[in-house]
């Protein structure tokens, strides 16, 4: 009897906490998806912890970027997660890359451009295959007073790699930071592997970011990149969606 009462009490407490968290979400609607997803996968307590973690990352990201709260668009669903964007921002501000190339535009575009503006140096080459999505990102950049340059290119097969990749022309030959957040996995689960064909363009000491590192397709991409590039180091970090960070050795 006592055990049953304890279980019921525990469930009641979790239910109450879940209700309070939901009320808090009225001010963080862009994270509703995360709460629902984590409740399906685990427990209310786990959902509460992860959502709170992302709320804190989003708040601190605005502080790092020196932007008023709520300046950035919702970080929801398929968009880059707050903790990924925070790692990206801190990397750009700390390493001060001169040439940044991004595949798949969106929130990361806004964060990178803001950081480059704060650095007072650096150029972003952003590639996107979806013209409508590029238009949305340009509009959001305009609202923040940031450059709107995004190059829309088609996707095409790349010899030796699964899926399709961006048909880029005139790519810089000394890339300090490469950010891979596209194409979507609907093209092929391992389609982002094609970024590896451009690693010869990386400058010594360059950094590579790969989003969604916890997905099976991206894990396969990580294995392929590790095998094909023994001179580089790749680390999978346990962010919300997982992020792979690759490093090319600097010149000795």
N, C-alpha and C positions, 0 to 999 in steps of 0.2 A: 504493500500500500504506500509506504513512505517513498519507495523508489519511483512509483508512478507519479506521485505528487511532485517529486523533484524534476522528473522529465517534463511534466506539464508546466511547472514553473519556469524551467529553462526555455521551453518553447514560447511561453508567454513573453518572457524578457526579450528574446530574439525578435518576436513579432512586433513588440513595442519599438525596439530599436530600428527595425526595418521601416516602421511607419514614420518615425522621426527622420530617418534618412530620406524617405520619399518626400517629406515636406521640405527638407533641405534642397532636394532636386528641383524644386520649383524655381530656384535661382540658378540651377545648373542643368537645364533641360538637355543640353548636348551630351550629357553623360547618362541619360536614362537607358540608352541602348546597352551600356556596359553593365548596369545593375541587372537588367533583365537577363542578359546573356550569362552572367556569372551565377545568378540564382538557378538558372537551368542546369549549369554545369556543376555547381557545388552547393555551398550553404549560404545563408543570408550573411553570416559573419564574414565569410570570404569575400562576398560581393561588396559588403560595406568597406572592408579594408582596401580593396583594390580601387573602388571609386574614390574613396577619400585620398588615396595616394595620387590619383590622377588630378583631382581637384587641387591638391597642393602643388603638383608639378605645373599645372596651368597657371596658377596664381604666381608662382615664382618665375615662370617664363615671362610673364608680363613685366615683372620687376627687372629681370635681366635685360629685356629689350627696351626698358624705360618707356613703356607704354601704359596708358591708363587701363584699369581692369575692364575686360570686355571688348578691347580693341580688335582682337583677332576673331575670325569667324569661328563657328562651332567646330570642336575637335571631336567629331562623331563618326561612328560606324567605320566606313572604309577610309576616312581621312586619317592622316598621321596622328598618333596618340601624343598627348602632352609630354610624356616622359621622353619619347623619341625626339620631339622638337626641342626640348630642353637640352638634351645631349648634343644635338646638332648646333644649337645656338652657342653653347659654351665652347664647342670645338672651333667654330668660326672666329669667335672673339679671342680665343687663346692662341690659336695657330696662325691667324691672320693670313689665310690663303689669298694669293694674287689671282688665281684662275679657278673658278668653281664651275663644274658642269653637272647639271641635274637632269635626270630622266624621269618624267612624270611630274607635272606642275601641280601646285595647290598650296596648302599651308606652308610647306617647306620653302616654297618660293618666297613667300612673304617674310619668313623668318630669316632666310639667308640674305635677302636684300636689305632688311633692316640692320642686320649685323655688319654687313659690308659698309653700309652708310655710317654706322657707329665707328667702324675701323678707319674710315676715311680713305679706303683703298680696296681694290679687288673688283673683279668682274664676274658676273654670273651668266652662263649660257644655259638657258632652260629649254628643254625639248619636250613637246607634248604631241600625241597623235590625235587627240580629240579636240577639234576646233571649238566646239561649244564649251567644253570645260576650260580651255585656254582663255576664252572670252570672259568667263566668270572670274578666273584668277586675275586677269588684267583689271577688271572692274574693282576687285577687292584691293589690288595694289594701288589703284588710283585713289581710292578712299583714304589710304594710309600715306599718300604722298610719295609712293615708291615707284621706281621705274617699272614700266609695263611690258618690257620686251620678253616675249615667249615665242619660240620658233615652232610652228606646227609642221610636222613631217609625217609621212606615212610609215607604217610598219612593213618590214620586208624580211624574208628568210635570211639567215646568216649561216654560211657554210660551217658545218661542224657543231652547230648549237641548236637546241630544240626551240620550237615556237618561232616567234618573230621578234625583230628588234628595230629600233628607230633608224630610219634611213638618213643619217646625218651627213652633211657635207661641210667641209671646212672646219672640222673639229680642231680645237687647240692641241698642240703637240706637247705641252707641258702643264698637265692638269694637277693642281695641288689638292683639290677635293672633288670627289665624284660621289653624287648622291643618287641611289637607285631606288625609286619608289614607283616604278612602272616598267613595262606595261602591266595591265591587270592579269590575274591568273586565268581569267576566262579565255585568254589567247592560248595559253598552255601553262600547266602548273610550274614548269621550269623555264618559262620564257625569259626571265631576268638574267638567266645565265649568259645571254648574249652580251651583257656588259663586259664580260671577260675578254671579248675580242678587242676591246679598246684599252685594256690595261697597258699596252705598250706606249700609250699616250700619257701615262702617269709620270709626273716629275719625281725625282728622288725625294723620299720623305713624305710622299702623298698619302692621303687618307681616303678610304672608300666606306660609304655608309650603305647598307642594304636593309630596308625596312621589311617587316613581316617575317622575321627570321625564325619564328616558331612553326611556321607552316611547313608541311612536308616538302613542298616544291622548293622552297627557299633553303631547306636543309640539304636537299640534293644539289642545289646551286653552290652552297658552301663547300660541299665535298668536292665538287668539280673544280672550283676555284683554287682550293687548297692543293689539289693534285696537280693542276696546270701551272701553278705559280709558287714553286718551293721557296723562292726568295722572299715571299710576302708572308706576313702573319695575319691570321683571321681569328677573331674572337666573337662568339655568340653571347650577348648579354641578355639577362633575364628580364627585360622590360615587359610591359604589358603584352605587346605583340612580338617581342624579340627584335633585336637589332644586331646585325653583323657588322663589325668594324674591321676593316682590313688596313694594314700599314705596309707601305713599301719602304725598304731601308733607305736612309739618307746616304749620300756620298761619303765615303771615308777618306 
